[in-house]
Amino acid sequence: MSIRIHNFMGKLGWNLKKYLPMLSSNSYLTLQRATRNKAQKAYIDYFFSQKEAPQPLVVNLETINRCNSTCEFCTANKNAEKRPYKRMEEDLYYSIIDQLADWGFKGHLTLYGNNEPWLDTRIVEFHKYAREKLPEAFIFMSTNGLLLDMDKVRAIKPYVNQLIINNYCLDMKLHPNVQIIYDYVKAHPQEFDDVEILIQMRYLKEVLSNRAGSAPNKKATEKVIKETCLMPYTDMWIMPNGKMGICCCDNFEVTDLADLSKVSLKDGWNSQKYKQLREAIRDGRQGYGFCKHCDFIDAGLRMDAVEDVLKHREANHGARQSLFKH
C-alpha cells in the first residue's frame, strides 16, 4: 500500500496545540460534535433496534498495561502510571481470539489500549494467531515507535492491515529510528504492498480531552456533557486482567462491566452492566457517573465504521423495499 506522514492542519495546527492548547482542544471537540450527531444518533437507534447487542465494531485488547512514553495527556505515561503491573495470561488471550473467531468477527481489532504494545515480548506471536483465526478482520497496531526498527516492522507486517506510528515529539520532526523506517519503506514499496504504514506527527505536550477526569493536563470540570458517547456501543475494551471496561478513558482500570475469566465474550458484551450503561447514556452522559463530565470524543476510525454500517443497512432496506414493490 503506502507509507505517509499525517500532521493535522500542518504547522498551523501544531502551533495551536503548542501555544493555545485549551483553545485547540475545545475547538476540535466542538467541531467533531457538530459534524457527527446525526450519524451517531442513527447508529444508536439501530443498536437498540436489534434483539441482542450487535457485534462491536472495534475490539481493543490490551495485553500489557505499561507504556514507555511521557505523553502529558495520559496517565499511562511512564512518569504517571499508577496501575498494578499486569500481563494478560496467554490462555485468556487465545480464548478471546478463539471466541471472536467463533462469533465470525470481521471488524477492527487492535492489541492495544492505554499502553505500548511492543513492551509485550509476545506481541508478534499474538498478532500471528489473531491473523490466522480472524482472516477477514482489519487488524491494526498503534505504537509510539520508540522501540521500533525495520526488523520489527518486517516481523509484524504479515499480520496487520495497518501500522500506525504515533511520533510524539516537541520539534515536529521524525525520531531518528522512525526516519530510517520511513526512508526505507519509501525506497522499497514493493516489500510493503500488503500493509499501510501511517506516521502521525503528534505533539508530546498536547492537550486532548479530560478523559473522564484522568488526563493529567486537562482536569474535568463540573460541566455536564449532554451529548452521548459511541464507545459503549462500538468498542469492546478488554484490559489485561480480563475485565471489560468502558473505554480508553478508564486509565485507572476502575470500571468492570464483565470478567472474561468467568463469562464468555458474547455474554460479557451483553451483560446487564453493559445494558444499564448503554441505556443510561443513550440521550446524554448526564445519566452515568463515570461519563457525565467526560468530554472525550473519537471521530476517526469509529465514525468510518459506523457510517459503513449505516450505508449497508440503508442499502439492504432499499433492496427489500424494491422487492416488496415488485
C-alpha positions as CSV (number, residue, x, y, z in Angstrom):
1,M,0.0,0.0,0.0
2,S,1.9,3.1,1.2
3,I,3.7,5.0,3.9
4,R,2.7,8.5,4.6
5,I,3.1,11.2,7.3
6,H,0.0,12.9,8.7
7,N,0.2,16.2,10.6
8,F,-3.3,17.5,11.3
9,M,-3.5,21.1,10.0
10,G,0.2,21.1,9.4
11,K,2.3,23.8,11.1
12,L,-0.7,25.9,12.0
13,G,-2.3,23.0,13.8
14,W,1.0,22.3,15.6
15,N,1.4,25.8,16.8
16,L,-2.2,25.9,18.0
17,K,-1.6,22.8,20.1
18,K,1.7,24.3,21.4
19,Y,0.7,27.9,22.1
20,L,-3.1,27.7,22.6
21,P,-3.6,24.2,23.9
22,M,-7.0,24.6,25.6
23,L,-8.4,26.5,22.6
24,S,-7.1,23.9,20.2
25,S,-8.6,21.1,22.3
26,N,-12.0,22.6,22.8
27,S,-12.4,23.8,19.3
28,Y,-11.6,20.4,17.9
29,L,-14.1,18.7,20.2
30,T,-16.8,21.2,19.4
31,L,-16.2,20.7,15.7
32,Q,-16.4,16.9,15.9
33,R,-19.6,17.0,17.9
34,A,-21.2,19.4,15.4
35,T,-20.4,17.1,12.5
36,R,-21.3,13.7,13.8
37,N,-24.6,14.0,15.8
38,K,-26.8,12.7,13.0
39,A,-24.8,9.5,12.3
40,Q,-24.2,8.9,16.0
41,K,-27.9,9.0,16.8
42,A,-28.8,6.8,13.8
43,Y,-26.3,4.2,14.9
44,I,-27.5,4.2,18.5
45,D,-31.1,3.8,17.3
46,Y,-30.0,0.9,15.1
47,F,-28.2,-0.6,18.0
48,F,-31.3,-0.6,20.2
49,S,-33.5,-1.9,17.4
50,Q,-31.6,-5.3,17.5
51,K,-32.7,-8.3,19.6
52,E,-29.2,-8.5,21.1
53,A,-26.3,-6.1,21.0
54,P,-24.7,-6.0,17.6
55,Q,-21.0,-7.1,17.4
56,P,-18.6,-4.4,18.4
57,L,-17.1,-2.5,15.5
58,V,-13.7,-2.3,17.3
59,V,-12.1,-4.7,19.8
60,N,-9.4,-3.2,21.9
61,L,-7.4,-5.9,23.5
62,E,-4.6,-4.7,25.8
63,T,-2.1,-7.4,26.6
64,I,0.2,-5.4,28.9
65,N,-0.7,-2.3,30.8
66,R,2.6,-0.3,30.5
67,C,3.9,2.4,28.3
68,N,7.4,3.9,27.7
69,S,6.5,7.4,26.6
70,T,5.9,10.6,28.5
71,C,2.8,12.0,26.8
72,E,1.4,14.6,29.1
73,F,-2.2,13.9,28.3
74,C,-2.1,10.3,29.5
75,T,-1.8,8.8,33.0
76,A,-0.3,5.7,31.3
77,N,2.9,7.6,30.6
78,K,5.8,6.2,32.5
79,N,6.0,9.1,34.9
80,A,2.4,9.0,35.9
81,E,1.5,5.3,35.8
82,K,-0.5,4.0,38.9
83,R,-1.9,0.7,37.6
84,P,-0.6,-2.5,39.2
85,Y,1.5,-4.2,36.5
86,K,-0.3,-6.8,34.6
87,R,0.4,-9.0,31.5
88,M,-2.6,-10.9,30.1
89,E,-2.5,-14.7,30.7
90,E,-1.8,-16.5,27.4
91,D,-4.7,-18.9,27.9
92,L,-7.1,-16.0,28.3
93,Y,-5.7,-14.2,25.2
94,Y,-6.1,-17.3,23.0
95,S,-9.5,-17.9,24.4
96,I,-10.7,-14.4,23.5
97,I,-9.4,-14.7,19.9
98,D,-11.0,-18.1,19.5
99,Q,-14.3,-16.7,20.7
100,L,-14.1,-13.8,18.3
101,A,-13.5,-16.4,15.5
102,D,-16.5,-18.4,16.6
103,W,-18.5,-15.2,16.6
104,G,-17.5,-14.6,13.0
105,F,-15.9,-11.3,13.9
106,K,-14.8,-9.2,10.8
107,G,-14.5,-5.8,12.4
108,H,-11.4,-3.9,13.6
109,L,-9.0,-5.5,16.1
110,T,-6.1,-3.9,17.9
111,L,-3.9,-5.5,20.6
112,Y,-3.6,-2.1,22.2
113,G,-5.2,0.1,24.9
114,N,-3.5,2.6,27.2
115,N,-0.1,1.0,26.6
116,E,2.8,0.4,24.2
117,P,2.3,-3.0,22.5
118,W,6.0,-3.6,21.8
119,L,6.6,-3.8,25.6
120,D,4.9,-7.2,25.4
121,T,7.6,-9.7,24.0
122,R,4.7,-11.9,22.8
123,I,3.2,-9.3,20.6
124,V,4.3,-10.7,17.2
125,E,3.1,-14.2,18.1
126,F,-0.2,-12.8,19.4
127,H,-0.8,-11.0,16.1
128,K,0.1,-14.1,14.1
129,Y,-2.5,-16.1,16.0
130,A,-5.1,-13.4,15.6
131,R,-4.5,-13.2,11.8
132,E,-4.8,-16.9,11.4
133,K,-8.0,-17.1,13.4
134,L,-9.6,-13.8,12.0
135,P,-8.6,-13.7,8.4
136,E,-11.3,-11.2,7.5
137,A,-10.8,-8.8,10.4
138,F,-9.0,-5.5,10.0
139,I,-6.0,-5.8,12.4
140,F,-4.1,-2.6,13.1
141,M,-1.2,-1.8,15.5
142,S,-0.8,1.6,17.1
143,T,2.6,2.3,18.6
144,N,4.6,5.3,19.8
145,G,7.5,3.9,17.7
146,L,10.2,4.3,20.3
147,L,11.1,0.6,20.2
148,L,10.5,0.2,16.5
149,D,13.1,-0.7,13.9
150,M,13.0,-2.4,10.5
151,D,13.2,-5.9,11.9
152,K,10.1,-5.3,14.0
153,V,8.3,-3.7,11.0
154,R,9.1,-6.8,8.9
155,A,8.1,-9.1,11.7
156,I,4.6,-7.6,12.2
157,K,3.7,-6.6,8.7
158,P,2.4,-10.1,7.6
159,Y,-0.3,-9.9,10.3
160,V,-1.6,-6.4,10.3
161,N,-3.5,-4.3,7.7
162,Q,-2.3,-1.1,9.1
163,L,0.7,0.0,11.2
164,I,0.2,3.4,13.0
165,I,3.3,5.1,14.3
166,N,2.5,8.0,16.7
167,N,5.6,10.1,16.5
168,Y,5.3,12.1,19.8
169,C,7.8,14.9,19.8
170,L,8.4,18.6,20.6
171,D,10.0,19.7,17.4
172,M,7.7,18.4,14.6
173,K,10.5,16.1,13.4
174,L,10.6,12.3,13.0
175,H,12.5,10.4,15.6
176,P,15.8,9.0,14.0
177,N,14.6,5.4,14.1
178,V,11.2,6.4,12.5
179,Q,13.0,8.4,9.9
180,I,15.1,5.3,8.9
181,I,11.9,3.3,8.6
182,Y,10.2,6.0,6.5
183,D,13.2,6.3,4.2
184,Y,13.5,2.5,3.7
185,V,9.8,1.9,3.1
186,K,9.6,4.8,0.7
187,A,12.6,3.4,-1.2
188,H,11.3,-0.3,-1.2
189,P,7.5,0.0,-1.6
190,Q,7.2,-3.5,-3.2
191,E,8.1,-5.1,0.2
192,F,5.1,-3.4,1.9
193,D,2.3,-3.9,-0.7
194,D,0.0,-5.5,1.9
195,V,0.3,-3.1,4.7
196,E,-0.5,0.6,5.2
197,I,2.0,2.5,7.3
198,L,0.8,5.7,8.8
199,I,3.1,8.0,10.7
200,Q,1.2,10.6,12.8
201,M,3.1,13.6,13.9
202,R,1.9,14.2,17.5
203,Y,2.8,17.0,19.9
204,L,4.1,15.4,23.2
205,K,2.5,18.0,25.4
206,E,-0.8,18.2,23.5
207,V,-4.0,18.8,25.4
208,L,-6.7,16.4,24.2
209,S,-9.8,15.6,26.2
210,N,-10.2,15.3,30.0
211,R,-10.6,11.5,29.7
212,A,-13.3,11.3,32.4
213,G,-11.0,13.2,34.7
214,S,-7.9,11.1,34.3
215,A,-6.0,13.3,31.9
216,P,-3.0,14.9,33.8
217,N,-3.1,18.1,31.7
218,K,-6.8,18.7,31.5
219,K,-8.9,18.2,34.5
220,A,-12.6,17.6,34.3
221,T,-14.9,20.5,35.3
222,E,-18.4,20.3,36.8
223,K,-19.8,20.9,33.3
224,V,-22.2,18.0,32.4
225,I,-21.7,16.8,28.8
226,K,-25.1,16.4,27.3
227,E,-24.0,14.6,24.1
228,T,-23.8,10.8,24.4
229,C,-20.8,8.7,23.6
230,L,-20.5,6.0,21.0
231,M,-17.8,3.9,22.7
232,P,-20.1,1.6,24.7
233,Y,-21.9,0.8,21.5
234,T,-19.0,0.4,19.2
235,D,-15.9,-0.6,21.2
236,M,-15.2,-3.7,23.3
237,W,-12.5,-2.7,25.7
238,I,-10.6,-5.6,27.3
239,M,-7.9,-5.0,30.0
240,P,-5.0,-7.4,30.7
241,N,-6.8,-8.7,33.8
242,G,-9.7,-9.9,31.6
243,K,-12.1,-7.3,32.8
244,M,-14.2,-5.4,30.2
245,G,-14.0,-1.7,30.9
246,I,-15.9,1.2,29.5
247,C,-13.2,2.7,27.2
248,C,-9.7,4.2,27.0
249,C,-10.7,6.9,29.4
250,D,-10.6,4.4,32.2
251,N,-6.9,4.9,32.7
252,F,-7.1,3.6,36.3
253,E,-9.0,0.3,35.4
254,V,-11.9,1.1,37.8
255,T,-14.8,0.1,35.6
256,D,-15.9,-3.5,35.4
257,L,-18.7,-4.5,33.0
258,A,-17.8,-8.2,32.8
259,D,-15.0,-10.6,33.7
260,L,-13.9,-12.7,30.7
261,S,-12.2,-15.2,33.0
262,K,-15.7,-16.0,34.3
263,V,-18.1,-15.3,31.4
264,S,-18.0,-15.7,27.6
265,L,-17.1,-12.8,25.3
266,K,-20.7,-12.6,23.9
267,D,-22.2,-12.8,27.4
268,G,-19.9,-10.1,28.6
269,W,-20.8,-7.8,25.7
270,N,-24.5,-8.4,26.5
271,S,-24.1,-8.2,30.3
272,Q,-26.6,-6.4,32.5
273,K,-24.0,-3.8,33.5
274,Y,-23.4,-3.1,29.8
275,K,-27.1,-2.8,29.1
276,Q,-27.5,-0.4,32.1
277,L,-24.6,1.8,30.8
278,R,-26.0,2.0,27.3
279,E,-29.5,2.8,28.5
280,A,-28.1,5.4,30.9
281,I,-26.1,7.4,28.2
282,R,-28.5,6.9,25.3
283,D,-29.6,10.5,25.3
284,G,-26.6,12.0,27.1
285,R,-23.8,11.4,29.5
286,Q,-25.5,13.0,32.5
287,G,-27.1,9.7,33.4
288,Y,-23.9,7.8,34.2
289,G,-21.5,9.0,36.9
290,F,-18.2,7.9,35.2
291,C,-19.1,9.6,31.9
292,K,-21.1,12.7,32.9
293,H,-18.1,15.2,33.0
294,C,-16.0,13.4,30.3
295,D,-15.5,15.3,27.1
296,F,-13.7,12.6,25.1
297,I,-14.8,12.0,21.5
298,D,-13.2,9.9,18.9
299,A,-14.1,10.9,15.4
300,G,-11.9,8.8,13.2
301,L,-11.9,5.0,12.9
302,R,-15.2,4.5,14.8
303,M,-17.2,7.0,12.7
304,D,-15.9,5.5,9.5
305,A,-17.1,2.1,10.7
306,V,-20.4,3.5,11.9
307,E,-21.1,5.1,8.5
308,D,-20.3,1.9,6.8
309,V,-22.8,0.0,8.9
310,L,-25.5,2.7,8.3
311,K,-24.9,2.7,4.5
312,H,-25.1,-1.1,4.4
313,R,-28.3,-1.1,6.4
314,E,-29.8,1.6,4.1
315,A,-28.8,-0.4,1.0
316,N,-30.4,-3.5,2.4
317,H,-33.5,-1.6,3.3
318,G,-33.8,-0.2,-0.2
319,A,-33.4,-3.6,-1.7
320,R,-36.2,-5.0,0.4
321,Q,-38.5,-2.1,-0.4
322,S,-37.8,-2.7,-4.1
323,L,-38.5,-6.4,-3.8
324,F,-41.8,-5.7,-2.0
325,K,-43.0,-3.2,-4.7
326,H,-42.4,-5.9,-7.4
